[in-house]
Amino acid sequence: MTVGLYGGSFNPIHEGHLSLGRWLVSHALVDELWFLVSPQNPLKPAAGLLDDDARLHLAQLAVGRKRHLRVSDFEFRLPRPSFMVHTLEALRTAYPGRDFVLVIGADNWHRFPQWYQSDEILRHHRILIYPRSGFPIDEASLPTGVTLVHTPLFDISSTQIREAIAHDPAYNGFGLNPRVWAEIKAKGYYR
């Protein structure tokens, strides 16, 4: 079984994340897609980051019982900071029958050489890159095992959503699953 690993802080998870997951599954690029909620991305600031359990719960609300999509807290049990190379190694040990494929945005591919032991990730795993505005990818320059997938452009970001919640009183949850938006409002997240 091929499992797409889509790691992120998901602060909060939004419809762009879900649409990408459904697209990858429906186009048979992966059998399942796991939203791997990260405790803390070592390359991103922690300011404004909801606690792990809150972000995990929002992701679970968004995914619900969607077939072939899962939410994973696997990194919560690993030493911090969580480096993807260690996560992938631990996943290979925990699930030896699965082929894990890393799913990252074009913005992350541009930063990929900064990832801890990125060459080790490339040695053991395929990578699917999805497009992001402002981050062109030269397909001809991609190494073996790295593929640009021509998904629709899901031009929405968690940062935009957090800023809208914090500063726009008319924001109505655009881009969020209704259950996620209801939880954010009820808990006063990002205000």
C-alpha positions in Angstrom: 0.0 0.0 0.0 1.3 3.5 -0.9 0.7 6.1 1.7 1.1 9.8 1.0 2.5 11.6 4.0 1.4 15.2 4.1 3.2 16.7 7.1 2.4 20.1 8.4 1.4 22.2 11.4 -2.2 22.5 10.0 -2.7 25.7 11.9 -5.5 25.4 11.0 -6.2 22.6 8.4 -8.3 24.1 5.5 -10.1 23.0 2.4 -7.0 23.3 0.3 -5.3 20.6 2.3 -8.3 18.4 2.0 -8.8 19.0 -1.7 -5.2 18.1 -2.3 -5.5 14.9 -0.4 -8.7 13.9 -2.3 -7.0 14.7 -5.6 -4.0 12.6 -4.9 -6.1 9.6 -3.9 -8.6 10.0 -6.8 -5.7 10.1 -9.3 -4.2 6.9 -7.8 -1.0 8.6 -6.9 -1.4 7.2 -3.3 -3.8 4.6 -1.8 -4.2 6.7 1.4 -3.1 10.1 2.4 -2.1 10.8 6.0 -2.2 14.3 7.4 0.8 14.1 9.7 0.3 16.8 12.3 3.7 18.2 13.2 4.3 19.4 16.8 6.7 22.0 15.5 8.3 22.5 12.1 12.0 23.3 12.8 12.0 25.8 9.9 9.0 27.8 11.0 8.4 30.1 14.0 6.2 28.8 16.8 4.4 32.1 17.3 0.6 31.7 16.9 0.8 27.9 16.8 -2.1 26.3 18.6 -1.1 23.4 20.9 -0.7 20.0 19.4 -4.0 18.5 20.6 -6.0 21.4 19.4 -4.6 21.2 15.9 -4.9 17.5 15.9 -8.6 17.8 16.9 -9.3 20.4 14.1 -7.7 18.0 11.6 -9.8 15.1 12.8 -12.9 17.3 12.5 -12.0 18.2 9.0 -11.2 14.7 7.8 -14.1 13.0 9.6 -14.7 9.6 8.0 -13.5 10.4 4.5 -12.4 7.3 2.8 -8.6 7.0 2.2 -7.8 10.1 4.3 -6.4 9.8 7.8 -5.0 12.1 10.5 -1.9 11.0 12.3 -0.3 12.1 15.5 2.7 9.8 14.9 5.2 12.7 15.4 3.8 13.5 18.8 5.6 10.5 20.2 9.0 11.3 18.6 11.8 13.4 20.1 11.5 17.1 19.3 12.2 19.0 17.1 10.6 16.5 14.7 12.9 16.1 11.6 11.2 14.4 8.7 14.1 12.0 8.2 13.6 10.6 11.7 9.8 10.5 11.2 10.2 8.5 8.0 12.7 6.1 9.6 10.3 5.5 12.5 7.3 5.0 10.1 9.3 2.4 8.0 9.9 0.5 11.2 6.4 0.8 12.6 4.7 0.0 9.2 7.1 -2.3 7.2 4.4 -3.2 4.6 3.7 0.4 3.5 5.5 2.5 0.9 5.6 6.0 2.3 5.7 8.9 -0.3 6.3 12.4 0.9 3.9 15.1 -0.3 5.2 18.6 -0.1 4.4 22.0 -1.7 6.6 23.7 -4.2 7.5 26.2 -1.5 8.9 23.4 0.6 10.8 21.9 -2.3 12.6 25.2 -2.7 13.7 24.9 1.0 14.3 21.2 0.8 18.1 21.4 0.7 17.8 23.1 4.2 15.9 20.1 5.6 17.9 18.0 8.0 19.5 15.1 6.1 17.4 15.8 3.0 19.7 13.5 0.9 18.8 10.6 3.2 15.1 11.3 2.6 15.7 11.2 -1.2 17.6 8.0 -0.8 14.6 6.1 0.8 11.4 7.9 -0.4 9.7 9.2 -3.4 8.4 12.8 -3.2 5.4 14.3 -4.8 5.5 18.1 -5.2 2.3 20.1 -5.6 2.2 23.6 -7.1 2.2 26.8 -4.9 1.9 30.3 -6.2 5.3 32.1 -6.6 7.3 28.9 -6.5 8.0 27.6 -10.0 9.4 24.2 -10.5 11.6 23.1 -13.3 10.5 19.5 -13.9 13.6 18.7 -16.0 15.8 19.5 -13.0 14.0 17.2 -10.5 16.1 14.2 -9.3 14.9 10.6 -9.7 12.0 9.8 -7.5 10.7 13.4 -7.3 7.6 14.2 -9.3 5.7 17.4 -9.8 2.0 16.6 -9.7 -0.2 18.8 -11.8 -2.9 19.3 -9.2 -5.2 22.3 -9.3 -3.7 25.3 -7.5 -5.2 25.5 -4.1 -4.4 29.1 -3.4 -5.3 29.4 0.2 -3.1 29.3 3.3 -3.4 28.8 7.0 -1.6 32.1 7.5 -4.2 34.0 5.5 -7.0 32.3 7.5 -5.4 33.1 10.9 -5.0 36.7 9.8 -8.6 37.0 8.6 -9.9 35.5 11.9 -7.7 37.9 13.9 -8.4 41.1 12.0 -11.6 40.8 9.8 -14.8 40.8 11.9 -16.7 39.8 8.7 -14.7 36.7 8.1 -17.2 33.8 7.9 -14.9 30.7 7.8 -14.3 30.8 4.1 -11.9 27.9 3.2 -12.6 26.0 6.4 -14.7 22.9 6.9 -17.8 24.0 8.8 -17.0 21.8 11.8 -13.5 23.3 12.0 -14.9 26.8 11.8 -17.5 26.1 14.5 -14.7 24.7 16.8 -12.5 27.7 16.1 -15.3 30.1 17.0 -16.3 28.2 20.1 -12.8 28.1 21.4 -11.8 31.6 20.4 -8.8 30.4 18.5 -6.7 32.9 16.6 -8.5 35.9 18.0 
